[in-house]
Amino acid sequence: MAIPEQFVPDFYKKYVRMTAVASVFFKHGFFWAAEALELTRLFPRKMRERVLASDEYQLPLPVRLRRVIEELGPTYVKFGQILSTRPDLIPPDIVKELSKLQDEVSPFPFEQVQECVEEELGRPLDQAYKSFSRAPIASASIGQVHEATLADGREVVVKVQRPNIEKIIKIDTEIMLDLAVKAEKRFEEARLFNLVERVEEFTKTIHQELDYTNEGQNADRFRVNFEDDDSIHIPFVYWDYTTRRVLTMEYIHGIKIKDKEKLVARGYDLTYLTEVIANAYIKMILLDGFFHGDPHFGNIFVTEGQVVALIDFGMVGVVDPIMKKNMARYFISLVNKDATALVEVLEEIATIAPDADRDALTREAGRMMQKYSDVSLGQIKLEDLVMELYNLGMKYKITLPGEFTLMDKTLVTLEGLGRHLDPGFDLVGTAAPAARMLFRRELDFRQFGGDMVRTFLDLRDLMAALPRRLDRISKNIEQGHLKVRIEMDSYVETARSMVDRLSQSFNRLSMSIVLAALLIVVALILPDRDSAVAFGMSLREIALGCVLLLSAAWIISLFRSGGK
């Protein structure tokens, strides 16, 4: 007689799953996983010899890795898909193989769907919905989607979460973390990739995805961002029918963007549609700082009137104001094919190894850009350019932030989608005006004043916290808890360079703050309209002229001193 699942201890479930995970890794020739999970006793030497002699073991490592992930199921597939968005850290052959992973699994029975909906909404299914399809229209690792109708006749789609998926993912992510810790101890590549950190980030992300209210809130935010744009439609979320495990949204009637023939048959303008989609994503990234992270062919529809509708808001990218500026600089450097500016952007946003040769990096980036010097932007394939850039990053041990690589993946997907509709589509050129507009906005004195106020507040908080931090450090020194290791031979020059740069930065910051304060005084304190004081100019105009002259003198002195 089988024991009901609710009475099976969690530690036993984890052990059973660990055994299954180790078996799959072992079968495909990754013997270290069994050692990492301390389960080598389950795999005698003869089994290892059979694996080594098998046809499976002769396959390339990336192929074997993909097969392992597919066999281990939904949690590992999702992690593999996220890894495929990090070509800055993973070799191209592995990225290419992981990109083949599909989040498609068999649907679960309707009886479990009904049980979940009734438990979440607190009422019978036939009272919550006028009609509800028994067969799903889509099925994925975390849930599946059904068509339904509300009592008032509105057509909706209902996403329902898989039974016990939260417990399954919890056990899987715990095992993944165990493997990551052991892998970092054993393989330098895992340490360079910060595998433990990647697994921890994934755990946080997938637990957010398990709460469908997050996806609903994402959709609401996109709808607000596009409320003045009649060319983009975001489906409505029905919050009275939405919980952590059930999401009810407006049903979208339209043609999938991949069905080019159907779009042409309806008389739709493919070039116009390409521009609408591209401009929408550029707005999301560069202006809103909140973008749809999964723009594949199945998530974009064209509805009546050539209105573009987006669906599936589980994966989004969030970009802070500083990163938005750097993304704008990134686009402008690509448009201008400016290697120096490109490397400066990378230095600003990325983590670069202390021993990286920045001069060599700039030279190599220059050679990379030189290949495109005589090529029009419309002929450049962004995917190739990005992959070259990431290969360069791997060579010089550059780690980019996740939102940046997600943006690049989104743009590469968008470029492929755009060229599917319009072979002459130029994504980089399309993005350039928005990037320049963002730069002009940042140069606005009113925006500058606001930035300086925030800088002053940050400095105030830093100074307030400094005594406590120094006191904590001194106590650690007294108690012998502070350990510092310095390799003088290899880092003395780096230290001197850092001191020089800090000194230069402090001098620039000090002067910037003084000039900003003067600008704020002129802009906010002196009256806007007053009588002429001299030469037909008001006091405010004279003061502003003095500040601008002082700024110009300071900039000239910076150039003359080499930026010091």
Buried (B, 14 or more C-beta within 10 A) or exposed (E): EEEEEEEEEEEEBBBEBBBBBBBBBBBBBBBBBBBBBEBBEEBEEEBBEEBEEEEEEEBEBBBBBBBBBBBBBBBBBBBBBBBBBBBBBBBEEBBBBBBEBEEEBEBBEBEBBBBBBBEBBEEEBEEBBEEBBEEBEBBBBBBBBBBBBBEEEBEBBBBBBBBEBBEBBBBBBBBBBBBBBBBBEEEEEBEBBBBBEBBBEBBEBBBEBBBBBBBBBBBBBBBEBBEEBEBBBBBBBBEEBBBEBBBBBBBBEBBBBBBBEEBEEEEBBBEBBBBBBBBBBBBBBBBBBBBBBBBBEEBBBBEEEBBBBBBBBBBBBEBEEEBBBBBBBBBBBBBEBBBEBBBBBBBEBBEBEEEBEEEEBBEBBBEBBEEBEEEEBBEBBBBEBBBBBBBBBBEBBBBBBBBBBBBBBBBBBBBBBBBBBBEEBBBBBBBBBBBBEBEEEBEEEEEBBEBBEEBBEEEEEEEEEEEEEEEEEEEEEEEEEEEEEEEEEEBEEEEEEEEEEEEBEEEBEEBBBEBBBBBBEBBEEBEEEEEEEEEEEBBBBBBBEEBBEBBEEBEEEBEEEEEE
